[in-house]
């Protein structure tokens, strides 16, 4: 494994950074401690510019390549997400979350550390000709911090021409990389259905208009969208994930609530799902004698790699981990990622970096593997050096 030697030298320092970040998990856009710690490290590292307060707590740090004293020329964007999740931690590590109810259950503390490690190396060596923009982003897990940063103009403001990001992957061998040209992850939408019936005594259902039965009927009917309304070769997920109704065994309630997620790649499939949901909710409500309101929220778009950039990124990953440890056409999955907004704005690539066997992402026992931080940092650094060679 060809981890950059200099980055390997400060791997213990990166471990310290990561474990400190792990103790101060913060949510969405509100990351005051996290952002302050990252900014402090970047100033110590000696970046040329540090622009804070983007998307509330995000920042962009600029490092100019060797001889680029004017800070001009093509700029490569490297992105790390910084936010955590509202999950109580169960890892038992001595550096566990000090913020009750929150934890870094997706490894964003590790992603931030990898980008800081690349920043330290790039600021020290400057073995490249152009510029690099280090994008530290809030609110990947909710709200879409990437969308906000793009809307606030970071691509134009910093003349970013291409963008790259990594995500750790439990279950993949340590140091292995997986990516794919084109669509990598799905668009994610959320639906809420509020049902209004007429409650009453459980022993006298004929006097009610039962929202419980209506909720069951709607939930089952939504699955016919997949089985009867779309082509089997088009990837689609429609999952009902919550049904809330009732309080006691002998009372039929007045209301019920259904919640779930939709994952698509094709905008036409997405539009079909929205149309069919409206029709199913209205039709089922009428058949059960209740009223129902559908609130369909369009979320993150599909994460689509630029084919050429994905190929380039896979080559760089092969330099770091060996070509035999890189799957350059790994197919697509139904997870979602707000880096999609940055890829919609500029060509680039998103890759998964194996962290070995561990608890899964978003699990209360998950913990980022510090051993892969130098690998990710080396990947980021080599992307810049390969894309912007000296001479």
N, C-alpha and C positions, 0 to 999 in steps of 0.2 A: 504494500500500500504506500503510494508516493505522497504522503502528507508533507506539505512544505516544512522543511526542517526548522525554519525560524518560528513558524506557528507552533510546531511541536514543542519548542523551547518554552513558550509561555502558556502551554496547556494548563498547568496548575493555576495560573492566574485566571484563566477563563473559567475554570471550575469554581473558583471563589466568586467570580461575578455571577455565575449562573445560580449558585446556591443562595446568594444574597437575594437575587431577584425572585427566587422561589419562595422566599419568606414574606414577600410583600405583594402578593397578587392583588390586582385591581381590575375593575370591570369597565368595559365599553370605552367611552371617551375620557373617563375620569381617572387618569393615571398619574397623579402628582408625584408620588414617591418613585414610581418606576421611571417616569420621564426625567426626573431630577437626577436619579442615579445614572441613567444612560448618558445624559448631557455631561455630567461630571467626568465620566470615563472618556467621552469623546474629547473634552478639553484637555485632559491629561495626555491622550493619544496624540493630539496636535493636528486635528483636522484644520483645513484652511478656512472653512466657513461653517457656522452652525446656525440653522434657521429653526427656531422653536415656535410652538403655539400653532402649528398647522393641524387642522381637524382637532382643535382644543389642546391635545397633549402629544400630538405627533411632531416629528422633526425630520429635517433633511440636513445631512452633513456632507460637505463637499471636500474632496481631496483632489488636488491637481497633480497630474503626472509630471514626470521629470522634465524640467525645462519649460513647463507650461506656466510661466509666472503670470501671464495675463488671465489665466483661468478660462481659456476659450477652447473651442474644439468640441468634438463629439463627446457626449456624456452617457455613460452606462448607469442605469438604475439597478440597485440591489436592495431588495425589500425584506424586512423582518417584521412580524407582528408582535405586539407587546402585551396584549390584554389576557386576562385569565377568565375563569368560569365560576359561577355561583354554586360550587360543589364543596361540601365539607371534606377535608383531606383525611385519608386513612392510610397513608404510607408508613407512618411511624418513624420517619427519618428525623435526625436531630436538627435539621434545617427546615422543618415543615412550616407550613403557612402560619403566620402570626395574625392573619386577618380572618377571623372566624367566619366560616361559611363560604370562603373563597379559596380557590387553589389553582395552580398552574397544571391543569389536568389535560392540556393539549400540547405542552412543550414549547409554548411561546417564549418562556424564559430561556430555553435552549436556542431557539431561533435568534433571539436578540443577542445572545452570547456569541453565536457563530458570526453574526455580522460585525459585532464589536471586535472579534478576533481578526477578521479580515481587515477591518479599519486600522487596527494597530499595525498590522504587517504592511498594508499599502501606504500608510502615512510614513512609515519608517524607510521603506525601500524605494517607493515611487518608480517602480520598474515598468512604467507604462507611459503612453504619450498623451493621452487626452485627459478626461476627467471622470470621476466616479461620484455618483450621488447615492449616499447611504440613506435609505428610506426606513425610518422607524415608525411603524403605523399602529394606531390604537384601533379598538373596536372591530376586529375581524369576526369575533364570535357573534356580534349583534350590531345592528345599525348599518354596518358597512363602512368602516373607516377608510378603506381604499377608495370607495366612491367619493367620499367627502374630500379626500386629499386630491383626487383627480379634478373634482369640481372646483376646488380652490386653486387649481392651475399649476400644480407642481411640474407637470410634464413640460409646459411652455416656459414657466419661470426658470427652470433649471436646464432647459434645452435637452431633456432626456430623450434619447433616440431608441433605446431598447431597455427591457426590464427582465430581471430574473428573481426567482424566489425558491426556497426549499421548504419542505415540511418533513419532519421525522415520521417514520413509519414503523410502529411496533409489528413484530412478526417477520419482517424482512431481515436478512442477515446484516450484521453490523457492517456499515460502510458500503453496502450495495446501493445502487441508484436505479430508479424506475421513472421513466417519463414516456411520452408518446407524441408524435406529430399530430396536430389538430386537436379535436375535442378530448379533454382529459377528465373533466368533472362536469357534473350536470348543473343546470339551472335549478334553483330551489324556490318554491312558492309555498305559502302557508294558507290554509283555509280555516275559517271559523263559521259554524252554523249554529244559530240561535233559534230554538224551537219554542213556540208558545202554545200551550194547550190549555185544558181546563182540568184542574186537579179534583180530587175527591177521595172518598173512602175506598180502600183497596178491595173491600167486599162488595162494592157497588160500581164496578167499572163502566156499566152502561150509562151512568150519569156523568161520565168524564169524557174528555177528549185526550187520550193518553199520549203524552210526549215521549214516554219511554219506548213504547212500541214504534212510534214514528222515528225515533233516533236509531233503533235497531234496523228498521227498514231502509232508512237513508244510508246508513253505514254499509249495509250489504249491497245495496243498489249501486253505490259508488264503485264497487269492484267490477261491475260490468263495463265500466269505461275501458278497463284494461282488456277484459276477456272478449268484448264484443264491438268496441268502437275504434280500436287502433290496430295498425299493422303489426304483426308479431315481430318483425325485424326492427322496429323502432323501439329503442329503450324508453321505458316509462315506469314510474313508480307512483302509485296513489296509496298512501297509508293513512288510515284513521288511527290516531295515537292517543286520543282522549275522548271519553264520553262521561260527562258529569250530570247527574240528575238524582233527585230523591234524597230523603233523609231517614225514613223509618220504613219498617216492613209492611205496614198496613195503610199507607197513604200513597195514592197516585199523585205525583207532583204536578205543578203547573208548567214547569219549564224543563228543558234539557239543552245541553251544549255539546257540540261535536267539534273536534279540532284535529288537524292532520297536516301532512306535507305532500307535495307533488314534486317529482324530479323529472326533468325532460332535457333533451338536447335540441330538438327541432322546434322552432317557434310556431310552426303550424300544428304540431302535436299539442303544444301548450295552449294554443287558442282553442283547439277542439276540447281539451279537458275543461277549460273555463266554461265553454258553451254547454257541454253535457252536464256539468255540475249544476248550473243554473236550472236546466230542464229537470234533472233528477230531483233536486231539492223542492222545486215548485210542485212537481207531479206527486212525489211521495207525501208532501204536506197535505195536498188536496185529498189524497186517498185516505189519509188518517184523520182528516177533519181538523187539522191544526194549521198554524201559520209558521213559516220558517224563513229566516233571512240568512243569505250566504254573503260572507265578507271574504273575498279572495284577494290575497296580498301577493303581488308579484315581487319576488326577492332577487337574490344575486343571479346574474346571467351565467351561462355555461362558461367554464374555464377552457379557453381554446388556445393552445400553443401555436405559435408560428412554426411551420414545419422546418424551415431552414434554421431558426434559432434553437429549436428543440434538438436538431441534429448536431449543431455546434455544441450545445450544452452537454449532450451525451458524450461527445468526443472529449470534452474537458473532464467530465466525470470519470471517463476511462483513464485519463492521465493520472487522476488522483487515486482511484481505487482499483485500477486494472480493467481492461475492456471486458474481461470475463465476469465482472461484477456489475455490469451495466446492462439493463434491459431498455433499449432505446425505442421499442414499439410495444409497450406494455399494455396497450388497450385503455379503455376508459372505465370510469366507475361512477356510481350515483351519488357520491358525496359532493359537497359544494364548497366554494372558497371565494372570498371577495376579491382576491387578486385578479379575478376575472375582469374587474373594471379597469385595472391597469393594463391587462393584455388587450382589452378593447381599445385602449388609447394608444398603445405602442406595441410593436412586435416584441416577443420575448418568449420565455419558457418557464414552466413550473415543474419541479422535480420532487420525488420522494426519496428520502435518505433513510436506509434501514437502520434501526436502533437495536435489533435483536429481540429476543423474547422478553415481553413485559406485559403488564396490564394494558388494556386497550386505551385508546384516546377517549377522553371524557369519563374515565373511570376513576373513582375515588382513591384507588391504589396506584394509579399511573405515576411514573416519575421519568423524566428525561434522562437518557444515558449520557453522562458527561464524556464518555470515551469517543463519541461521534462529533463533538464540537470542533476539534481540530480538523476533522475531515470536511465538515461543512464550510468552515472558514477557508480551508485550502481551495475548495471548489470555487467559492466566491472570488478569492484572490486571483486564481488562474483564469477565470472568465475574463477579468479585466485585463490581465497581462496578455492573454491570447487575442482578445478582440482589439486591443490598442497597443501593439508591440512598438518598442522603441526602434527608431531608424526606419 
